[in-house]
Amino acid sequence: MSQDKLENQLIDKTIQQRNDLLEAAKQKAAKSLSNAEAEKLRIEELNNKAIENVIGSELRAVHDRIVGGAQLQGRKVLMEARAEVIENVFVRTAEEIESIVNSPEYNGYLIKLV
């Protein structure tokens, strides 16, 4: 019986060691999982910041393109308006000169000028 008792003690000791190893493995796995989750969160945060930077720079580029295009269009419209006003001034001036030249008083003006 003492041999049975030794065998039982050996089996109990082996089971206890196995349980201790399993418990240590579970703790190590839980710690690894916790570290992995923390690393995942850190990487996600870095990725989000990188994405925000890329999107922000793209948005700035699009904004600059839109604003630049609008400013260019505004300058073009302004230049066209100025050209139209100048053309109207020349047309009116030519009409005024033509009306003066064709008027009967034109000869009187020329004589006074001379």
Secondary structure, DSSP 4 states (H G I P E B T S, - for coil): -HHHHHHHHHHHHHHHHHHHHHHHHHHHHHHHHHHHHHHHHHHHHHHHHHHHHHHHHHHHHHHHHHHHHHHHHHHHHHHHHHHHHHHHHHHHHHHHHHHHHHSTTHHHHHHHH-
